[in-house]
């Protein structure tokens, strides 16, 4: 995360990017496992550092899935 200005008012805030890799394995009985993999990126921008982190990781996980 890095400090940055946000919005029209140029308030001080935070911005950053997360990258997530996700692997989902489904065991379907005698047919063997089904494996799907994905990669995604998420960006978080907020005046609150914690909320910027939360937004970035959630977006990255969702994008990867």
URVEN-V76160 format. One record per helix or strand of 3 or more residues. SS is the DSSP state (A for helix, B for strand). FROM is the first residue (numbers start at 1). LEN is the number of residues. If there is no record, write none. Layout:
BEGIN
SS;FROM;LEN
SS;FROM;LEN
END
This chain:
BEGIN
B;2;5
B;11;17
A;29;3
B;33;14
A;49;16
END
